[in-house]
Amino acid sequence: MGERAARGPGLRTSLFPLTGPLRFLLLSSFLIPLGSFMVLPFMSVFLHERLGMGLGPVGVVLAVASLVQFSGGVVGGALADRIGLRRTMLWALAVRTAGFAGLLAALRWPPLAVWALVLTCCGAALYLPANKAYLVHGVDDERRPAFLSAGNAALNAGMALGPLIAGPFVLSSPGWLFAAVTALFLALTAGHARLPGTGDGAQSAAPEQAAPPGLLAGVALLPFAANALAFYLYFHFQHFLAVYAVERASGAFYSVVLLLCFTLVIVVQPLASGLIRRMPYALALAAGFTGLAAGLAVLAAGSRAALLAGGALITLGDIVLFLKNDLEALRRSPRSDAVVFGQQRLAAGLGACASGMLGGQVYGLGERAGHTGWFWLLAAAQCLLLPPLLLTLRHRTARRPASDGDHEGALAR
């Protein structure tokens, strides 16, 4: 009995019974990426082949869009802190719906496609911190990992199915596709309007109060830096696996690798959420970055088996890193949940952007030299050499005085 209490509740006990609003929010966490990934993964092909944009401008547009989608989360978190979670989600969905409607209009006026894509990414940046914060609102610390991992599983399921559904239609019938996605987002916006408020955002009604803190005030430094580093290393895989895998296998096999990765997140992360919560932070970082290093090194072999095994190892490492970094940031920061999730999204955006800029140059060198396998070995080496730098942040934050609050006094753990 005592051992069971010490280990915390199981997954089923942690999640159920679910209230109606939480059921709708988890369903939305599936439908929103489902609709988005019916469109967004094909934007490079759509912009280049359907609208005639050169690959150089397409690359710039996609880089800017990705940076906005990730790093804009810090603005979304701050907005949720001011006006409330439900209102922020409504504004975000309205912006995103307008973006998909703009893509439909871009079939008649192509220049509108770029602005429509940026709008959809702005909506995503505003939505996710508020969505995560609403999902764990009022949930005790022991149950939070289960709710966050359930949301992540729903998100990854939508991301996996969206391209499979839309692939045959994105070039042959894009108008019907964009119209269907716009209608889906209109329905989701209407559903979010019926969610109950959480009682936050009330501070915005008191103009005499002191000015709100800055976007990065109260940031949990170590989880922020660890998240940036994790996304920097992971996006070597995300950005460059496609060209590497298609060259050695096929586009269809690349889709199989992605499907395996999504499936692992959907199945493993909810089951492992309790273990990840109890895991000491230093051990979680070591296990996660080691998994990344092993997976990236395996990719260098270039065979189909290596692509599958490498993708699986990388995904298992990220399951630990991404969830644990969010949990630690929530525990250590005095800011609201939405602000914390926004700050973590900013870290993710910075890491992903750095990976694209630096990794692209390195991969290009390997491609010109005819040895792209060593790109993955270099990335694996970074997984082992860069994480020890986080120890300097760990020791620095561990020396903070206890007056910063109990959550800060535990930084050395």
VOGU-3710 file (C-alpha; in Angstrom, 3 decimals, decimal comma):
1> mgeraargpg> 0,000/0,000/0,000  2,775/2,398/0,933  4,769/1,437/-2,148  1,772/2,117/-4,377  1,258/5,544/-2,817  4,923/6,371/-3,230  4,838/5,500/-6,912  1,785/7,672/-7,536  -1,403/6,878/-9,443  -1,424/4,804/-12,629
11> lrtslfpltg> -2,255/6,201/-16,042  -5,938/5,227/-15,953  -6,379/6,553/-12,410  -4,618/9,802/-13,332  -6,746/10,521/-16,403  -10,214/9,276/-15,520  -12,913/10,276/-15,021  -12,519/13,051/-17,600  -14,853/16,042/-17,569  -16,676/17,054/-20,744
21> plrflllssf> -14,421/20,092/-21,373  -11,275/17,979/-21,008  -12,654/15,346/-23,381  -13,337/18,081/-25,934  -9,870/19,560/-25,409  -8,178/16,187/-25,965  -10,312/15,645/-29,075  -9,273/19,115/-30,265  -5,644/18,210/-29,576  -6,129/15,470/-32,170
31> liplgsfmvl> -8,298/17,326/-34,711  -6,241/20,544/-34,821  -2,969/18,851/-35,869  -4,979/16,506/-38,107  -6,336/19,487/-40,041  -3,051/21,378/-39,932  -0,985/18,432/-41,157  -3,383/17,847/-44,009  -1,870/21,073/-45,363  1,380/22,234/-43,756
41> pfmsvflher> 3,728/19,295/-44,601  2,946/19,830/-48,282  3,482/23,597/-48,339  6,934/23,380/-49,907  5,507/21,296/-52,772  2,397/23,501/-53,036  4,331/26,776/-53,102  6,913/25,476/-55,562  4,886/23,349/-57,992  1,401/24,831/-57,743
51> lgmglgpvgv> 2,250/28,518/-57,250  5,607/28,551/-59,054  7,828/29,923/-56,272  11,554/29,190/-56,468  13,042/26,797/-53,927  15,186/29,541/-52,393  12,220/31,773/-51,499  10,250/28,693/-50,404  13,010/27,799/-47,951  13,028/31,325/-46,509
61> vlavaslvqf> 9,241/31,348/-46,128  9,210/27,985/-44,344  12,076/28,993/-42,036  10,277/32,186/-41,002  7,013/30,312/-40,543  8,656/27,693/-38,325  10,350/30,327/-36,191  7,048/32,182/-35,737  5,175/28,990/-34,867  7,631/27,938/-32,171
71> sggvvggala> 9,042/31,132/-30,716  5,737/33,010/-30,860  4,554/30,731/-28,079  6,113/33,084/-25,549  3,687/35,796/-26,734  0,816/33,303/-26,592  1,654/32,463/-22,991  1,801/36,107/-21,981  -1,498/36,833/-23,745  -3,172/33,944/-21,918
81> driglrrtml> -1,854/35,350/-18,659  -3,560/38,665/-19,447  -6,894/37,764/-21,045  -7,429/34,160/-19,979  -6,916/30,711/-21,448  -10,263/30,297/-23,220  -10,204/33,731/-24,853  -6,623/33,196/-26,018  -7,543/29,861/-27,609  -10,501/31,505/-29,355
91> walavrtagf> -8,357/34,315/-30,783  -5,723/31,781/-31,849  -8,249/29,588/-33,648  -9,811/32,610/-35,354  -6,378/33,654/-36,650  -5,594/30,130/-37,800  -8,959/29,742/-39,506  -8,310/32,989/-41,377  -4,952/31,578/-42,463  -6,459/28,444/-43,975
101> agllaalrwp> -9,166/30,531/-45,660  -6,338/32,670/-47,063  -4,722/29,585/-48,589  -8,004/28,883/-50,345  -8,064/32,457/-51,666  -4,414/32,105/-52,730  -5,491/29,716/-55,476  -6,813/32,849/-57,217  -4,188/35,298/-55,917  -0,928/33,377/-55,252
111> plavwalvlt> 0,972/36,106/-53,304  -1,587/35,727/-50,518  -0,253/32,199/-49,792  2,805/33,468/-47,916  0,779/35,687/-45,589  -1,815/32,952/-45,109  0,899/30,500/-44,058  2,335/32,984/-41,572  -1,173/33,545/-40,154  -1,640/29,825/-39,534
121> ccgaalylpa> 1,697/29,721/-37,723  0,771/32,771/-35,617  -2,428/30,988/-34,614  -0,482/27,879/-33,612  1,934/29,971/-31,539  -0,922/31,597/-29,633  -2,911/28,402/-29,142  -0,575/25,762/-27,758  0,541/27,374/-24,446  -3,083/28,158/-23,547
131> nkaylvhgvd> -4,194/24,658/-24,597  -1,588/22,966/-22,400  -2,312/25,252/-19,466  -6,078/24,621/-19,740  -5,430/20,872/-19,896  -3,545/20,860/-16,571  -5,556/23,632/-14,886  -6,445/22,520/-11,376  -4,661/19,178/-11,794  -2,277/18,154/-9,016
141> derrpaflsa> 1,416/17,594/-9,725  1,184/13,778/-9,709  -1,487/13,734/-12,441  0,010/16,434/-14,686  2,392/14,115/-16,583  -0,533/11,871/-17,572  -2,569/14,814/-18,904  0,384/16,357/-20,757  1,382/13,027/-22,299  -2,244/12,311/-23,305
151> gnaalnagma> -2,329/15,704/-25,050  0,983/14,937/-26,761  -0,310/11,532/-27,863  -3,440/13,097/-29,365  -1,313/15,727/-31,121  1,040/13,132/-32,595  -1,869/10,967/-33,744  -3,276/13,924/-35,669  0,134/14,734/-37,122  0,534/11,132/-38,280
161> lgpliagpfv> -2,880/10,793/-39,933  -3,136/14,241/-41,550  -0,584/13,680/-44,348  -1,935/10,189/-45,057  -5,440/11,577/-45,601  -4,464/14,628/-47,619  -1,553/13,299/-49,699  -3,638/12,318/-52,774  -5,500/15,660/-52,867  -3,028/18,414/-52,029
171> lsspgwlfaa> -1,982/18,987/-55,656  -4,943/17,534/-57,524  -7,765/19,154/-55,493  -6,257/21,753/-53,131  -9,386/23,924/-53,169  -11,574/21,214/-51,646  -8,826/20,357/-49,172  -8,353/23,947/-47,971  -12,127/24,432/-47,751  -12,529/21,270/-45,646
181> vtalflalta> -9,759/22,308/-43,257  -11,215/25,818/-42,936  -14,626/24,327/-42,098  -13,019/22,039/-39,497  -11,347/25,004/-37,789  -14,583/26,999/-37,825  -16,301/24,121/-36,015  -13,469/23,832/-33,481  -13,595/27,573/-32,823  -17,327/27,328/-32,112
191> gharlpgtgd> -16,702/24,415/-29,762  -14,006/26,304/-27,842  -16,434/29,201/-27,369  -18,537/26,886/-25,180  -15,682/25,882/-22,869  -16,005/27,185/-19,301  -13,567/29,898/-18,231  -10,800/29,096/-15,757  -10,984/32,344/-13,782  -7,576/33,536/-15,003
201> gaqsaapeqa> -6,761/36,716/-16,838  -8,601/38,788/-14,241  -5,535/40,904/-13,658  -6,084/42,590/-17,010  -9,143/44,330/-15,585  -7,126/46,281/-13,012  -5,260/49,077/-14,807  -3,835/50,502/-11,569  -1,739/47,395/-10,998  1,979/47,439/-11,641
211> appgllagva> 3,132/46,784/-15,173  3,116/43,076/-16,069  6,447/41,232/-15,879  8,504/40,730/-19,019  8,058/37,758/-21,318  11,109/35,997/-19,866  10,675/37,053/-16,247  10,772/34,058/-13,930  12,097/31,739/-16,635  13,353/28,393/-15,314
221> llpfaanala> 16,847/28,703/-16,752  17,975/25,075/-16,770  14,794/23,561/-18,329  14,750/26,447/-20,843  18,347/25,797/-21,909  17,854/22,015/-21,907  14,768/22,369/-24,092  16,593/24,606/-26,567  19,465/22,117/-26,761  17,113/19,132/-27,107
231> fylyfhfqhf> 15,239/20,751/-29,986  18,496/21,860/-31,625  19,736/18,275/-31,676  16,368/16,702/-32,520  15,820/18,989/-35,505  18,924/17,603/-37,170  16,690/14,538/-37,556  13,520/16,503/-38,324  15,036/18,801/-40,928  17,388/16,483/-42,817
241> lavyaveras> 16,118/12,919/-42,514  13,788/13,359/-45,521  16,522/14,048/-48,071  18,792/11,416/-46,472  16,121/8,679/-46,335  14,597/9,302/-49,772  18,072/9,137/-51,305  18,774/5,732/-49,712  15,319/4,163/-49,648  12,199/5,936/-50,942
251> gafysvvlll> 9,631/8,547/-50,032  7,241/5,790/-48,970  9,827/4,305/-46,607  10,469/7,751/-45,129  6,735/7,908/-44,347  7,038/4,542/-42,585  9,856/5,885/-40,402  7,759/8,920/-39,444  4,762/6,703/-38,710  6,907/4,579/-36,385
261> cftlvivvqp> 8,100/7,697/-34,537  4,571/9,076/-34,127  3,323/5,680/-32,924  6,026/5,472/-30,268  5,051/8,872/-28,888  1,360/7,953/-28,905  1,875/4,632/-27,121  4,997/4,992/-24,983  4,802/8,510/-23,567  1,445/8,130/-21,751
271> lasglirrmp> 2,555/4,775/-20,306  5,931/6,158/-19,210  4,686/9,529/-17,943  4,630/8,504/-14,286  8,142/7,056/-14,474  9,410/10,209/-16,212  7,841/12,366/-13,478  9,594/10,399/-10,712  12,930/10,260/-12,552  15,599/12,646/-11,154
281> yalalaagft> 16,145/15,478/-13,593  19,849/14,759/-14,086  19,079/11,113/-14,905  16,321/12,156/-17,351  18,708/14,498/-19,162  21,402/11,814/-19,324  18,989/9,154/-20,602  17,347/11,461/-23,138  20,529/12,844/-24,676  22,091/9,361/-24,731
291> glaaglavla> 19,069/8,096/-26,681  19,471/10,961/-29,137  23,195/10,249/-29,537  22,610/6,536/-30,136  19,848/7,157/-32,680  21,788/9,754/-34,653  24,876/7,525/-34,738  22,815/4,573/-36,020  21,421/6,718/-38,856  24,940/7,067/-40,233
301> agsraallag> 24,788/3,432/-41,428  22,190/4,508/-43,999  20,391/1,169/-44,351  16,618/0,765/-44,005  17,058/-1,040/-40,701  19,304/1,788/-39,484  16,713/4,403/-40,466  14,020/2,593/-38,464  16,227/1,873/-35,448  17,714/5,367/-35,432
311> galitlgdiv> 14,302/7,003/-35,642  13,029/4,837/-32,781  15,991/5,623/-30,500  15,754/9,353/-31,215  12,022/9,331/-30,474  12,485/7,466/-27,186  15,102/10,003/-26,119  12,793/12,883/-26,997  9,864/11,325/-25,143  11,906/11,671/-21,956
321> lflkndleal> 13,478/15,063/-22,696  10,468/17,021/-23,917  8,085/15,886/-21,170  10,611/16,167/-18,331  11,741/19,644/-19,406  8,132/20,887/-19,368  7,464/19,319/-15,967  10,635/20,819/-14,490  9,864/24,239/-15,944  6,386/24,138/-14,369
331> rrsprsdavv> 7,853/23,121/-11,032  10,635/25,678/-10,933  9,014/28,807/-12,364  6,795/31,161/-10,316  4,916/32,213/-13,482  1,551/30,912/-14,672  1,384/27,616/-16,551  0,589/29,341/-19,855  3,618/31,655/-19,562  5,864/28,706/-18,701
341> fgqqrlaagl> 4,674/26,716/-21,719  5,201/29,798/-23,892  8,754/30,207/-22,612  9,453/26,553/-23,356  8,095/27,020/-26,882  10,471/29,954/-27,330  13,364/27,689/-26,329  12,140/25,092/-28,838  11,987/27,701/-31,595  15,488/28,961/-30,917
351> gacasgmlgg> 16,852/25,420/-30,958  15,002/24,457/-34,146  16,134/27,635/-35,904  19,778/27,097/-34,917  19,574/23,505/-36,144  18,281/24,604/-39,534  20,884/27,322/-39,957  23,944/25,416/-38,738  22,886/21,901/-39,644  21,995/22,919/-43,175
361> qvyglgerag> 25,486/24,246/-43,790  27,099/21,103/-42,372  24,798/18,754/-44,283  25,531/20,687/-47,476  29,267/20,185/-46,957  28,752/16,468/-46,472  26,560/16,247/-49,551  29,146/17,988/-51,685  31,845/15,693/-50,315  29,695/12,626/-50,956
371> htgwfwllaa> 29,718/11,507/-47,303  26,486/12,583/-45,592  26,785/9,746/-43,065  29,321/11,698/-41,044  26,747/14,488/-40,592  24,841/12,154/-38,263  28,010/11,139/-36,422  28,846/14,791/-35,830  25,321/15,397/-34,521  25,657/12,357/-32,232
381> aqclllppll> 28,937/13,703/-30,887  27,206/16,990/-30,043  24,622/15,025/-28,018  27,456/13,826/-25,799  29,619/16,967/-25,714  27,052/19,779/-25,341  24,812/18,524/-22,468  27,624/18,735/-19,858  27,528/22,499/-20,402  24,109/22,391/-18,739
391> ltlrhrtarr> 25,860/21,377/-15,519  27,179/24,925/-15,224  23,582/26,189/-15,204  22,600/23,466/-12,729  25,322/24,444/-10,271  24,616/28,140/-10,765  20,893/27,815/-10,048  21,558/25,442/-7,157  23,365/28,272/-5,328  20,337/30,596/-5,386
401> pasdgdhega> 19,165/31,617/-1,919  16,198/29,848/-0,350  14,279/33,153/-0,235  13,539/32,741/-3,945  10,889/30,214/-2,950  10,680/26,515/-2,201  10,528/25,606/-5,866  13,851/27,360/-6,464  15,451/25,725/-3,444  15,061/22,358/-5,139
411> lar> 17,050/23,322/-8,236  20,010/21,148/-7,351  17,923/17,992/-7,683
//
